[in-house]
Amino acid sequence: MTTEPPRPAVLRYTAFSSAPGGGNPAGVVLDARGLGDGDMLAVAAELGYSESAFLTPDPGGDARTFRVRYFSPKAEVPFCGHATVATAVALAERIGPGELVFETRAGTVPVVVTEDGGALRATLTSVEPYVEDIDGADVEEALAALSWPAADLDPAFPPRVAFAGARHLVLGAATRARLADLDYDFARLEALMRRLDLTTVQLVWRDGTGTGTVFHVRDPFPVGGVVEDPATGAAAAAFGAYARELGLVAEDAVLTLRQGEDLGRPGELTVTLRAGDPRVRVGGTGARIDH
């Protein structure tokens, strides 16, 4: 008679909010050495979160370096920002704040965790990003799937595909009301995104008050098997690269992205751009979800 090995502990953390009911929840497995690809996918599907992170120790023995893989309920993804932040907070609770290194399919992602007044905050540094044009016919198909008339786009935000670990289509909404009204054709948008190798569609509205560095965002995520991602770190990093390349913000800038409000899970992502460094930094708080 054979017995199955014990299942590793599956933790639940939210990212980009200090409240368990805000931000974006992620599954975190701190020791996934006994899990195969199918096992990891099954855990992610059972949790039903947009992504879950699975860690294995550094082969070289560095206690603060980990190999990380990310799975949505439907497939493995190369990188996930909110699961990175959630995982970094979970690790900091166990081994203390400080520097971490995550080796991901997208590349090496350094993370720094700090503590302020008892709250942990994780900031990741993206791989080197890029921004590329998108064919007009593909933009038309995306708008058709979203049921957005072309007139509802903000002309200051031309459609582009941006990458900072995963590919995202950036579309600017002309009004906050347009952003709030999201009811799209799941299968049609998923088909387009699979053809273009997109992880999410980053829908953005720029808040006209203040300094112009506050944005409200939403991220349809049909390729991951969920209608919408509540807070999307990888898309935030990609958007930071997009905003800088198109001259929408200064080369040195700190952007605030507010996401999840329309889902009842408000979160806040801080995007930091540094002149002379193409990489993008994305930070936020995190909290354990009791279950």
C-alpha positions as CSV (number, residue, x, y, z in Angstrom):
1,M,0.0,0.0,0.0
2,T,1.4,3.4,-1.0
3,T,0.6,6.7,0.6
4,E,0.6,10.1,-1.1
5,P,3.1,12.6,0.2
6,P,1.6,15.3,2.4
7,R,0.2,18.3,0.5
8,P,2.3,21.5,1.2
9,A,0.7,24.4,3.0
10,V,-1.3,26.7,0.8
11,L,-1.3,30.3,2.2
12,R,-3.7,33.0,1.2
13,Y,-2.5,36.6,1.1
14,T,-3.9,39.8,-0.5
15,A,-1.6,42.3,-2.3
16,F,-1.9,46.1,-2.7
17,S,-4.0,46.5,0.4
18,S,-3.4,46.2,4.1
19,A,-7.0,44.9,4.6
20,P,-7.8,41.3,3.8
21,G,-10.9,42.3,2.0
22,G,-9.1,44.7,-0.4
23,G,-6.5,44.3,-3.1
24,N,-6.0,41.1,-5.1
25,P,-5.8,37.7,-3.3
26,A,-3.2,35.2,-4.2
27,G,-2.3,31.7,-3.2
28,V,1.2,31.2,-1.9
29,V,3.1,27.9,-1.5
30,L,6.4,28.6,0.2
31,D,7.8,25.1,-0.5
32,A,6.6,23.5,-3.8
33,R,9.4,21.0,-4.2
34,G,7.0,18.1,-4.1
35,L,4.6,19.5,-6.7
36,G,4.5,18.8,-10.5
37,D,3.0,21.1,-13.0
38,G,-0.3,19.4,-12.8
39,D,-0.3,19.7,-9.0
40,M,0.4,23.4,-9.1
41,L,-2.3,24.0,-11.7
42,A,-4.8,22.0,-9.6
43,V,-4.0,24.1,-6.5
44,A,-4.5,27.3,-8.4
45,A,-7.7,26.1,-9.9
46,E,-9.0,25.0,-6.5
47,L,-8.2,28.4,-5.0
48,G,-9.8,30.2,-7.9
49,Y,-7.7,33.3,-7.5
50,S,-6.3,35.0,-10.6
51,E,-2.9,33.7,-9.8
52,S,-1.0,31.7,-7.2
53,A,2.8,31.5,-6.6
54,F,4.9,28.4,-6.0
55,L,8.4,28.7,-4.5
56,T,11.4,26.4,-4.5
57,P,14.6,27.2,-2.6
58,D,17.7,28.5,-4.4
59,P,19.9,25.6,-5.5
60,G,22.9,27.6,-4.4
61,G,21.6,27.8,-0.8
62,D,20.9,31.5,-0.6
63,A,18.1,31.8,2.0
64,R,16.6,34.9,0.4
65,T,16.6,33.7,-3.2
66,F,13.8,31.6,-4.6
67,R,12.6,30.2,-7.9
68,V,9.0,31.2,-8.4
69,R,6.4,29.9,-10.8
70,Y,2.9,31.4,-11.2
71,F,-0.3,29.7,-12.2
72,S,-3.8,31.0,-13.0
73,P,-6.7,28.6,-12.7
74,K,-6.2,27.8,-16.4
75,A,-2.5,27.9,-17.1
76,E,1.0,28.9,-16.1
77,V,1.9,32.6,-16.6
78,P,5.5,33.9,-16.9
79,F,5.1,36.6,-14.2
80,C,2.6,38.0,-11.8
81,G,3.1,41.2,-9.8
82,H,0.4,40.8,-7.2
83,A,1.4,37.3,-6.3
84,T,5.0,38.5,-6.1
85,V,4.0,41.2,-3.6
86,A,1.9,38.7,-1.6
87,T,4.7,36.2,-1.5
88,A,7.2,38.7,-0.4
89,V,5.0,39.8,2.5
90,A,4.5,36.2,3.5
91,L,8.2,35.6,3.4
92,A,9.0,38.7,5.4
93,E,6.6,37.6,8.1
94,R,8.8,34.5,8.5
95,I,12.4,35.5,7.7
96,G,12.1,39.3,8.2
97,P,12.0,42.3,5.9
98,G,14.9,43.1,3.5
99,E,16.0,42.1,0.0
100,L,14.7,39.1,-1.8
101,V,15.4,37.7,-5.3
102,F,12.8,35.9,-7.3
103,E,13.9,33.9,-10.3
104,T,10.9,33.7,-12.6
105,R,10.2,32.6,-16.2
106,A,10.3,36.3,-17.2
107,G,13.7,36.8,-15.6
108,T,15.2,37.9,-12.3
109,V,12.9,40.1,-10.2
110,P,14.5,41.8,-7.1
111,V,12.0,42.6,-4.3
112,V,12.5,44.8,-1.2
113,V,10.3,44.5,1.8
114,T,10.2,47.3,4.4
115,E,8.2,47.7,7.6
116,D,6.5,50.9,8.6
117,G,4.4,51.1,11.7
118,G,3.9,47.4,11.7
119,A,2.8,47.2,8.1
120,L,4.9,45.4,5.5
121,R,5.3,46.8,2.1
122,A,6.9,45.0,-0.9
123,T,8.4,46.7,-3.9
124,L,9.4,44.7,-7.0
125,T,11.7,45.8,-9.8
126,S,10.5,44.6,-13.2
127,V,12.6,43.0,-15.9
128,E,13.4,45.5,-18.7
129,P,10.2,46.6,-20.4
130,Y,9.2,47.4,-23.9
131,V,6.3,49.1,-25.7
132,E,5.2,48.2,-29.2
133,D,2.5,49.2,-31.7
134,I,-0.6,47.2,-32.3
135,D,-2.4,46.7,-35.6
136,G,-5.6,48.9,-36.0
137,A,-7.7,45.9,-36.8
138,D,-6.7,44.3,-33.5
139,V,-7.7,47.4,-31.7
140,E,-11.0,47.4,-33.4
141,E,-11.5,43.7,-32.4
142,A,-10.7,44.5,-28.7
143,L,-13.1,47.4,-28.7
144,A,-15.8,45.2,-30.2
145,A,-15.3,42.6,-27.6
146,L,-15.5,45.3,-24.9
147,S,-18.5,46.9,-26.5
148,W,-16.6,50.2,-26.4
149,P,-17.2,52.8,-29.2
150,A,-14.0,54.2,-30.5
151,A,-15.2,57.6,-29.3
152,D,-14.9,56.4,-25.7
153,L,-11.1,56.2,-26.0
154,D,-8.9,58.9,-24.6
155,P,-6.8,60.2,-27.6
156,A,-4.0,61.1,-25.2
157,F,-3.5,57.3,-24.6
158,P,-2.9,55.6,-28.0
159,P,-3.4,51.9,-27.9
160,R,-0.1,50.0,-27.4
161,V,1.1,46.6,-26.1
162,A,3.4,47.0,-23.1
163,F,5.6,44.4,-21.5
164,A,7.4,44.3,-18.1
165,G,7.3,40.6,-17.5
166,A,4.0,39.9,-19.4
167,R,2.3,41.5,-22.3
168,H,-0.7,43.8,-21.8
169,L,-2.8,45.9,-24.2
170,V,-3.2,49.4,-22.8
171,L,-6.4,51.3,-23.7
172,G,-7.3,54.7,-22.3
173,A,-10.9,55.5,-21.3
174,A,-12.1,59.0,-21.9
175,T,-14.2,59.1,-18.7
176,R,-14.4,57.4,-15.3
177,A,-18.0,56.3,-16.2
178,R,-16.7,54.5,-19.3
179,L,-14.1,52.6,-17.1
180,A,-16.8,51.7,-14.5
181,D,-19.1,50.2,-17.2
182,L,-17.3,46.9,-17.9
183,D,-19.4,44.2,-19.5
184,Y,-17.5,42.4,-22.2
185,D,-17.6,39.3,-24.4
186,F,-15.5,36.9,-22.5
187,A,-14.9,34.4,-25.3
188,R,-14.2,37.0,-28.0
189,L,-11.7,38.9,-25.9
190,E,-10.0,35.7,-24.8
191,A,-9.5,34.6,-28.4
192,L,-7.9,37.9,-29.3
193,M,-5.7,37.9,-26.3
194,R,-4.5,34.4,-27.0
195,R,-3.7,35.3,-30.6
196,L,-1.7,38.3,-29.4
197,D,-0.1,36.6,-26.4
198,L,-1.7,39.1,-24.0
199,T,-2.0,38.5,-20.2
200,T,-4.6,41.3,-19.5
201,V,-6.1,44.3,-21.1
202,Q,-5.0,47.4,-19.0
203,L,-7.9,49.8,-19.1
204,V,-6.9,53.2,-17.8
205,W,-8.5,56.5,-16.8
206,R,-6.3,59.5,-15.8
207,D,-7.7,61.4,-12.8
208,G,-7.7,65.0,-13.9
209,T,-7.3,66.4,-10.4
210,G,-4.1,67.1,-8.6
211,T,-0.7,66.4,-10.3
212,G,-2.0,64.1,-13.1
213,T,-0.1,61.1,-11.6
214,V,-3.2,59.3,-10.3
215,F,-4.8,56.7,-12.5
216,H,-7.8,54.4,-12.1
217,V,-7.3,51.0,-13.8
218,R,-9.1,47.8,-14.5
219,D,-7.8,44.5,-16.0
220,P,-10.0,42.0,-17.8
221,F,-8.3,38.6,-17.5
222,P,-10.2,36.0,-19.5
223,V,-7.1,34.0,-20.5
224,G,-6.6,33.3,-16.8
225,G,-10.2,32.1,-16.4
226,V,-11.4,35.1,-14.4
227,V,-13.5,38.0,-15.6
228,E,-11.3,40.7,-14.0
229,D,-8.1,40.9,-11.9
230,P,-8.7,43.1,-8.8
231,A,-5.1,44.5,-8.7
232,T,-2.5,43.8,-11.3
233,G,1.2,44.4,-10.6
234,A,2.6,43.2,-13.9
235,A,0.2,45.4,-15.8
236,A,1.1,48.3,-13.5
237,A,4.7,47.9,-14.4
238,A,3.9,47.6,-18.1
239,F,1.8,50.8,-17.8
240,G,4.6,52.7,-16.1
241,A,6.9,51.9,-19.1
242,Y,4.1,52.9,-21.5
243,A,3.4,56.2,-19.8
244,R,7.1,57.1,-19.7
245,E,7.8,56.1,-23.3
246,L,4.8,58.1,-24.6
247,G,5.8,61.2,-22.6
248,L,2.6,61.1,-20.5
249,V,4.7,61.4,-17.3
250,A,8.2,62.6,-16.4
251,E,11.1,60.2,-16.6
252,D,11.4,60.5,-12.8
253,A,7.9,60.0,-11.5
254,V,5.8,58.3,-8.8
255,L,2.4,57.2,-10.1
256,T,-0.6,56.0,-8.0
257,L,-2.8,53.4,-9.6
258,R,-6.2,52.7,-8.0
259,Q,-7.7,49.4,-8.8
260,G,-10.5,47.2,-7.5
261,E,-12.9,49.9,-6.5
262,D,-15.5,48.7,-9.0
263,L,-15.2,45.2,-7.7
264,G,-15.5,46.1,-4.0
265,R,-11.8,45.2,-3.4
266,P,-10.0,48.6,-3.4
267,G,-6.3,48.5,-3.7
268,E,-3.5,50.9,-4.4
269,L,-0.3,50.3,-6.5
270,T,2.7,52.6,-6.4
271,V,4.6,52.8,-9.7
272,T,8.1,54.4,-9.5
273,L,10.0,55.5,-12.6
274,R,13.7,56.5,-12.4
275,A,15.6,58.4,-15.1
276,G,18.3,56.4,-16.6
277,D,16.8,53.1,-15.5
278,P,14.4,51.4,-17.9
279,R,13.0,49.1,-15.3
280,V,9.8,49.9,-13.4
281,R,9.2,49.5,-9.7
282,V,5.8,48.5,-8.3
283,G,5.0,48.5,-4.7
284,G,2.2,48.0,-2.2
285,T,1.2,46.6,1.1
286,G,-0.1,43.1,1.8
287,A,-2.1,41.1,4.4
288,R,-2.8,37.5,5.2
289,I,-6.4,36.3,4.6
290,D,-7.7,34.2,7.4
291,H,-9.6,31.1,6.4
